[in-house]
Amino acid sequence: MGRPGLNRRQLITGLGGAAVAGSFGFAALGSGADALASSAATRVRYWNLFSGGDGYNMIAMLDAFRKEHPDIDVKDSTLQWGSPFYTKLAMAAAGNRAPDLGVMHLGRVTGFSPGRLLDPWDVGLLAKYGVKEADFNPALWKRAVIDGKLYALPLDIHVQLCFYRKDVLGRAGLLGDDGRIVPVTSPDEWFDVLRKAKKATKKGLQTIGMWASDQNFQWWFFVAFYTQLGGTWFDAANSDVTFDTDKATQVLEFMRRHITDGYSDPGFAGGAGAEQFVNGSPFCWEGNWSVPVFSGAKVEYGATPLPPVFGKPATHAESHAFVLPHQSGRGGDTNEGAHRLAAYVVRHAQQWAAGGHIPAYTPTLSTAAYQQLSPQNEYASAMDHQATEPKVWFAGSTGILAQRVGPIVVSSTLGSAKPEAAARGMKGMLTELLASKNPMDGRTAAQAGAAA
């Protein structure tokens, strides 16, 4: 079947009016930038969104691949993270100018019109190069399958964590014999831990940094605790909202209490929580990408998934995943090279784990090298307790769902709205979004059917 047309204006409007070509912060990294001058038989163009430490780790893995496979040139390009990346990738796929390989957040794949802007993976080719379904967490693999086809190859999961200072908790008597934080299984136990930790904290420091005014972090934390309560979002057909406002209110009250009880200071905006953690604050809720920062600061710390205060372990998780942007003539040696490159990086993700991410390729988790990584070995269990956004077109990292519902969570956490009212507002927004159409294909989540 043919693919419906998608013109430039529709695409830019649908992706939120992001800046167009020329303002995407496009920059080439790694020796692959000179690939066009190479005489190698096969060339693979690869776009990613990794900067900072992740960028250096990715380059190291790519250079290792180049050394082992001199017959394949990799032209890797790093684009600006966020909407600019997704806009440029969509425009390239719609205009048949897509790279051979790309990276996306797994939660965004459903909304990227799989089969139209993304091509499916050849699982036979992946198996040929050592990657198969049995090597992945079943829930993670299932998220990558749409309409019976694999549209994303997970590289990792990145999770929200509870970082804790071992020196402070040691003074407060909150470390077990194993040197890790004592178990917490209820809100009351958690706030008792915070009360004791506060007494052992230096003056001028908050007890916990939790990004109280940030819509993305507050949304991610909500997703985690709502999942712990067994909360759901929509029915199986994505036609009705099943969001439980009573459970949502419980979560919102729990998050708000960190401020009303004096453990988190809303005056410390953004990343100040991480800065305070380095200076001696006992707790910080942050993404696993903060591991290199805290380790580099020589902080004596540990990290666990967000506390299972509602009984069921669950912490918010997203995933970086390799994708095949649509090409009308996809196939041949270049396509095989893209499969070979992606499989290689996934299978050699020990370097990637150094950045704090949990490798998606489960054999890596059982290696002695990975098990010696600290604190990664403390939170690797999060792979089996992922709290993810619903599998609908408007979800995914920093996507429309977070943009619309995140501010409502913030309003409750900061106290401008009561938790009960905020929960009702969240359900109303979910109802509105469920009825809205994906600008990529003009279908609602329910109309997408099996594709979602």
C-alpha positions as CSV (number, residue, x, y, z in Angstrom):
1,M,0.0,0.0,0.0
2,G,1.1,3.5,-0.7
3,R,2.1,6.0,2.1
4,P,-0.1,9.1,2.6
5,G,1.6,12.3,1.7
6,L,3.0,14.5,4.5
7,N,4.1,18.0,3.4
8,R,6.6,20.2,5.2
9,R,4.0,22.6,6.7
10,Q,1.9,19.7,8.1
11,L,4.9,18.1,9.7
12,I,6.3,21.2,11.3
13,T,2.9,22.2,12.7
14,G,2.3,18.7,14.0
15,L,5.6,18.6,15.9
16,G,4.8,21.8,17.7
17,G,6.3,24.4,15.4
18,A,9.9,23.5,16.1
19,A,12.6,25.4,14.2
20,V,13.3,24.1,10.7
21,A,16.6,23.1,8.9
22,G,19.5,25.4,9.7
23,S,18.6,25.9,13.4
24,F,18.9,22.3,14.6
25,G,22.3,22.5,16.1
26,F,23.5,19.9,13.6
27,A,27.0,18.8,14.4
28,A,29.1,15.8,13.3
29,L,31.1,13.8,15.8
30,G,33.6,11.0,15.7
31,S,35.9,9.8,12.9
32,G,32.7,8.9,11.0
33,A,32.4,12.5,10.0
34,D,35.0,11.9,7.3
35,A,33.3,8.7,6.1
36,L,32.3,10.3,2.7
37,A,36.0,10.4,1.8
38,S,36.4,6.7,2.5
39,S,36.8,4.0,0.0
40,A,35.0,1.4,2.1
41,A,32.5,-0.8,0.3
42,T,29.5,0.1,2.6
43,R,28.6,3.4,4.2
44,V,26.1,3.8,7.0
45,R,24.7,7.2,7.9
46,Y,23.7,7.3,11.6
47,W,21.9,10.2,13.4
48,N,21.8,10.3,17.2
49,L,21.0,12.8,20.0
50,F,23.8,12.0,22.4
51,S,25.9,14.8,23.8
52,G,28.1,15.2,26.8
53,G,29.2,12.0,28.5
54,D,26.7,9.9,26.5
55,G,28.2,11.3,23.3
56,Y,31.7,10.4,24.2
57,N,30.6,6.9,25.2
58,M,28.8,6.4,21.9
59,I,31.8,7.6,19.9
60,A,34.0,5.1,21.8
61,M,31.6,2.3,20.8
62,L,31.4,3.5,17.2
63,D,35.2,3.7,16.9
64,A,35.5,0.1,18.3
65,F,33.1,-1.0,15.6
66,R,35.1,0.8,12.9
67,K,38.2,-0.9,14.0
68,E,36.6,-4.4,13.9
69,H,34.7,-3.7,10.6
70,P,37.0,-1.6,8.3
71,D,34.7,-2.5,5.4
72,I,31.9,-0.4,6.8
73,D,32.1,3.4,7.1
74,V,29.9,5.0,9.8
75,K,29.1,8.6,9.2
76,D,27.7,9.6,12.7
77,S,26.0,12.9,13.2
78,T,24.8,14.3,16.6
79,L,21.7,16.5,16.4
80,Q,20.2,18.8,19.1
81,W,18.3,16.8,21.7
82,G,14.5,17.2,21.9
83,S,11.9,18.5,19.4
84,P,14.5,19.6,16.9
85,F,15.9,16.1,16.6
86,Y,12.5,14.5,16.1
87,T,11.4,17.2,13.6
88,K,14.5,16.8,11.5
89,L,14.2,13.0,11.6
90,A,10.5,13.1,10.6
91,M,11.2,15.6,7.7
92,A,14.0,13.4,6.4
93,A,11.9,10.3,6.5
94,A,8.9,12.0,4.8
95,G,11.2,13.4,2.1
96,N,13.1,10.2,1.4
97,R,16.3,11.8,2.7
98,A,16.5,9.7,5.9
99,P,19.7,8.3,7.4
100,D,20.3,4.6,7.4
101,L,20.1,4.4,11.2
102,G,18.7,6.6,14.0
103,V,18.0,6.7,17.7
104,M,14.7,7.6,19.4
105,H,13.1,7.3,22.8
106,L,11.1,4.2,22.8
107,G,8.0,6.0,24.1
108,R,8.0,8.2,21.0
109,V,8.0,5.4,18.5
110,T,4.2,4.7,18.5
111,G,3.5,8.3,17.6
112,F,6.1,8.4,14.8
113,S,3.8,6.6,12.3
114,P,5.6,3.2,12.2
115,G,5.3,1.8,8.7
116,R,5.3,5.3,7.2
117,L,8.1,7.2,8.8
118,L,9.9,4.2,10.3
119,D,10.8,0.9,8.7
120,P,10.6,-2.4,10.6
121,W,13.7,-4.3,11.7
122,D,14.6,-7.6,10.0
123,V,14.8,-9.8,13.0
124,G,16.5,-12.5,10.9
125,L,19.4,-10.1,10.2
126,L,19.6,-9.1,13.8
127,A,19.8,-12.7,14.8
128,K,22.6,-13.2,12.3
129,Y,24.6,-10.6,14.2
130,G,23.9,-12.0,17.6
131,V,20.8,-10.1,18.8
132,K,17.5,-11.9,19.4
133,E,14.3,-11.4,21.4
134,A,15.4,-13.8,24.2
135,D,18.2,-11.5,25.1
136,F,15.8,-8.7,26.2
137,N,13.4,-8.1,29.0
138,P,10.0,-9.3,27.7
139,A,8.2,-6.1,28.6
140,L,10.8,-3.9,27.0
141,W,10.8,-5.9,23.8
142,K,7.0,-5.8,23.7
143,R,7.0,-2.0,23.8
144,A,9.1,-2.0,20.7
145,V,6.7,-4.2,18.7
146,I,3.9,-2.4,16.9
147,D,1.3,-4.2,14.6
148,G,3.3,-7.4,15.0
149,K,6.6,-5.9,13.8
150,L,9.7,-4.8,15.6
151,Y,10.2,-1.0,15.0
152,A,12.8,-0.3,17.7
153,L,15.8,-2.1,19.0
154,P,16.3,-1.1,22.6
155,L,19.8,0.0,23.7
156,D,19.1,0.7,27.3
157,I,16.6,1.8,29.9
158,H,17.2,5.0,31.8
159,V,15.4,5.3,35.0
160,Q,14.5,7.8,37.8
161,L,16.5,6.9,40.9
162,C,16.6,7.7,44.6
163,F,20.2,8.9,45.2
164,Y,21.3,8.9,48.9
165,R,24.4,10.1,50.7
166,K,25.9,7.2,52.7
167,D,27.7,9.5,55.1
168,V,24.6,11.3,56.1
169,L,22.4,8.2,56.3
170,G,25.1,6.5,58.3
171,R,25.0,9.2,60.9
172,A,21.2,8.9,61.0
173,G,21.3,5.1,61.5
174,L,19.6,4.5,58.1
175,L,22.0,2.1,56.5
176,G,21.7,-1.7,56.8
177,D,24.5,-4.1,57.3
178,D,25.1,-4.2,53.6
179,G,25.9,-0.5,53.6
180,R,22.7,0.4,51.7
181,I,19.6,2.3,52.7
182,V,17.2,0.5,54.9
183,P,14.1,-0.9,53.1
184,V,11.0,1.3,52.7
185,T,7.6,-0.1,52.0
186,S,5.1,2.6,52.9
187,P,4.7,6.4,52.9
188,D,4.9,6.5,56.7
189,E,8.2,4.6,56.6
190,W,9.6,6.9,53.9
191,F,8.7,10.1,55.8
192,D,10.2,8.6,59.0
193,V,13.5,8.1,57.0
194,L,13.3,11.7,55.8
195,R,12.7,12.9,59.4
196,K,15.8,11.1,60.7
197,A,17.9,12.1,57.8
198,K,17.0,15.7,58.2
199,K,18.3,15.7,61.8
200,A,21.7,14.5,60.4
201,T,21.8,17.1,57.6
202,K,23.9,20.3,57.7
203,K,22.0,23.5,58.1
204,G,21.1,25.3,54.9
205,L,20.5,22.1,52.9
206,Q,17.2,20.6,52.0
207,T,16.6,16.9,52.8
208,I,15.6,15.9,49.3
209,G,15.8,17.4,45.9
210,M,12.8,16.4,43.7
211,W,12.5,19.0,40.9
212,A,9.3,20.3,42.4
213,S,8.7,22.9,39.7
214,D,9.7,20.8,36.6
215,Q,6.9,19.4,34.6
216,N,8.9,16.5,33.1
217,F,10.4,15.2,36.4
218,Q,7.1,15.7,38.3
219,W,5.3,13.7,35.6
220,W,8.0,10.9,35.7
221,F,7.7,10.6,39.4
222,F,3.9,10.5,39.2
223,V,4.0,7.7,36.6
224,A,6.2,5.7,39.0
225,F,4.1,6.0,42.1
226,Y,0.8,5.7,40.2
227,T,2.1,2.4,38.7
228,Q,3.1,1.2,42.2
229,L,-0.6,1.5,43.1
230,G,-1.6,-0.5,40.0
231,G,-3.1,2.5,38.3
232,T,-4.1,2.3,34.6
233,W,-4.6,5.0,31.9
234,F,-6.8,3.6,29.1
235,D,-8.6,0.4,28.2
236,A,-7.1,-2.1,25.8
237,A,-8.7,-0.5,22.8
238,N,-7.5,3.0,23.8
239,S,-11.1,4.2,23.5
240,D,-11.9,4.9,27.2
241,V,-10.0,6.6,30.0
242,T,-9.5,4.3,33.0
243,F,-7.4,6.8,35.0
244,D,-8.2,6.3,38.7
245,T,-8.5,9.8,40.4
246,D,-8.5,8.2,43.9
247,K,-5.2,6.6,43.3
248,A,-3.9,9.7,41.6
249,T,-4.9,11.8,44.6
250,Q,-2.9,9.5,46.9
251,V,0.1,10.0,44.8
252,L,-0.3,13.7,44.5
253,E,-0.8,14.0,48.3
254,F,2.4,11.9,48.8
255,M,4.4,14.2,46.5
256,R,3.0,17.4,48.0
257,R,3.9,16.3,51.5
258,H,7.6,16.5,50.8
259,I,7.1,20.3,50.7
260,T,4.5,20.8,53.4
261,D,6.6,18.8,55.9
262,G,9.7,20.8,55.1
263,Y,11.9,18.2,53.4
264,S,12.0,19.8,50.0
265,D,12.4,23.5,49.3
266,P,10.5,24.7,46.2
267,G,12.8,27.7,46.1
268,F,15.6,25.4,44.9
269,A,14.7,25.3,41.2
270,G,15.9,22.9,38.5
271,G,19.1,21.1,39.1
272,A,19.8,22.7,42.4
273,G,18.9,19.5,44.1
274,A,21.9,17.7,42.5
275,E,24.2,20.6,43.6
276,Q,22.8,20.4,47.1
277,F,23.3,16.6,47.1
278,V,27.0,17.0,46.2
279,N,27.2,19.5,49.1
280,G,25.7,17.2,51.6
281,S,21.9,16.9,51.1
282,P,21.0,13.3,52.0
283,F,18.6,12.6,49.1
284,C,18.0,13.5,45.5
285,W,15.6,12.1,43.0
286,E,17.3,12.2,39.6
287,G,17.8,10.3,36.4
288,N,20.6,7.6,36.2
289,W,22.5,10.0,33.9
290,S,23.6,11.8,37.1
291,V,25.8,8.8,38.1
292,P,28.9,10.1,36.3
293,V,28.3,13.6,37.9
294,F,28.1,12.3,41.4
295,S,30.9,9.8,41.0
296,G,33.1,12.5,39.5
297,A,32.4,14.6,42.6
298,K,33.8,11.8,44.8
299,V,30.5,11.6,46.7
300,E,30.0,8.6,49.0
301,Y,26.6,7.6,47.7
302,G,24.2,4.9,46.7
303,A,21.2,4.8,44.3
304,T,18.1,2.7,44.3
305,P,14.9,2.8,42.2
306,L,12.3,5.2,43.6
307,P,11.1,3.9,47.0
308,P,8.2,1.3,46.7
309,V,6.1,3.3,49.1
310,F,2.9,1.9,47.8
311,G,4.0,-1.7,48.0
312,K,4.7,-2.7,44.4
313,P,8.2,-1.9,43.1
314,A,8.1,0.4,40.1
315,T,10.3,3.3,38.9
316,H,9.8,5.5,35.8
317,A,11.7,4.1,32.8
318,E,12.4,5.2,29.3
319,S,14.6,3.7,26.7
320,H,17.0,4.8,24.0
321,A,16.4,2.6,21.0
322,F,17.7,2.2,17.5
323,V,15.3,2.8,14.6
324,L,15.3,2.6,10.8
325,P,14.0,5.9,9.4
326,H,11.9,5.2,6.3
327,Q,13.7,4.9,3.0
328,S,11.8,4.0,-0.1
329,G,14.7,1.9,-1.4
330,R,15.8,0.4,1.9
331,G,17.8,-2.8,1.5
332,G,21.1,-4.2,0.2
333,D,24.5,-3.8,1.9
334,T,23.7,-0.5,3.5
335,N,20.6,-1.8,5.3
336,E,22.6,-4.9,6.4
337,G,25.3,-2.6,7.6
338,A,22.8,-0.6,9.7
339,H,21.6,-3.9,11.3
340,R,25.1,-5.0,11.9
341,L,26.1,-1.7,13.6
342,A,23.0,-1.5,15.8
343,A,23.5,-5.1,16.9
344,Y,27.1,-4.5,17.7
345,V,26.5,-1.5,19.9
346,V,23.7,-3.2,21.7
347,R,25.9,-6.2,22.4
348,H,28.9,-4.1,23.5
349,A,27.0,-1.8,25.9
350,Q,29.5,-2.1,28.8
351,Q,30.9,1.3,27.8
352,W,27.3,2.7,27.7
353,A,26.6,1.4,31.3
354,A,29.4,3.7,32.5
355,G,27.0,6.6,31.9
356,G,24.5,5.2,34.3
357,H,22.1,3.6,31.8
358,I,21.0,0.0,32.3
359,P,21.9,-2.0,29.1
360,A,18.9,-3.5,27.4
361,Y,20.9,-6.5,26.3
362,T,20.4,-8.7,29.3
363,P,23.6,-10.9,28.9
364,T,25.6,-7.8,29.7
365,L,23.9,-7.5,33.1
366,S,25.3,-10.9,34.2
367,T,28.9,-10.2,33.3
368,A,31.4,-9.8,36.1
369,A,32.4,-6.4,34.7
370,Y,28.8,-5.0,35.0
371,Q,28.1,-6.5,38.4
372,Q,31.2,-4.7,39.7
373,L,29.9,-1.3,38.7
374,S,28.6,0.8,41.6
375,P,25.9,2.0,42.1
376,Q,24.7,0.5,38.8
377,N,24.6,-2.9,40.4
378,E,22.3,-1.5,43.1
379,Y,19.5,-0.4,40.7
380,A,19.8,-2.9,37.8
381,S,16.7,-4.6,39.2
382,A,14.7,-1.6,37.8
383,M,14.7,-3.5,34.5
384,D,12.1,-5.8,35.9
385,H,10.0,-3.0,37.5
386,Q,9.5,-0.5,34.7
387,A,6.9,2.2,35.1
388,T,6.3,3.5,31.6
389,E,3.9,5.9,29.9
390,P,0.9,4.4,28.1
391,K,1.6,3.2,24.5
392,V,-0.2,5.9,22.6
393,W,0.9,8.4,20.0
394,F,1.0,11.4,22.4
395,A,3.2,9.8,25.0
396,G,7.0,9.5,25.2
397,S,10.0,11.4,26.6
398,T,9.1,15.2,26.8
399,G,6.2,14.5,24.5
400,I,2.7,16.0,24.4
401,L,1.5,14.0,27.4
402,A,4.2,15.3,29.6
403,Q,3.7,18.9,28.3
404,R,-0.1,18.8,29.0
405,V,-0.3,16.7,32.2
406,G,3.1,17.6,33.8
407,P,2.1,21.2,34.7
408,I,-1.0,19.8,36.5
409,V,1.2,17.6,38.7
410,V,3.4,20.6,39.4
411,S,0.4,22.7,40.4
412,S,-0.4,20.1,43.1
413,T,3.1,19.6,44.3
414,L,3.7,23.3,44.7
415,G,0.3,23.8,46.3
416,S,-1.5,26.1,43.8
417,A,-4.1,23.3,43.3
418,K,-5.5,20.7,45.7
419,P,-4.5,17.1,44.9
420,E,-8.2,16.1,44.4
421,A,-8.7,18.9,41.9
422,A,-5.5,18.2,40.1
423,A,-6.4,14.5,39.8
424,R,-9.7,15.5,38.1
425,G,-7.8,17.9,35.9
426,M,-5.4,15.1,34.8
427,K,-8.3,12.8,33.9
428,G,-9.9,15.6,31.9
429,M,-6.7,16.2,30.0
430,L,-6.2,12.5,29.3
431,T,-9.8,12.4,27.9
432,E,-9.0,15.3,25.6
433,L,-5.8,13.8,24.4
434,L,-7.3,10.4,23.8
435,A,-9.8,12.0,21.4
436,S,-7.1,14.0,19.6
437,K,-5.5,13.0,16.3
438,N,-1.9,12.2,15.7
439,P,-0.6,14.9,13.2
440,M,1.6,12.2,11.6
441,D,-1.3,10.2,10.3
442,G,-4.6,11.9,11.4
443,R,-5.8,9.0,13.6
444,T,-6.7,8.9,17.2
445,A,-5.2,6.3,19.5
446,A,-8.3,4.1,19.2
447,Q,-8.3,4.4,15.4
448,A,-4.7,3.3,15.3
449,G,-5.9,-0.1,16.6
450,A,-3.3,-2.8,16.5
451,A,-0.6,-0.2,15.6
452,A,-0.7,1.0,19.1
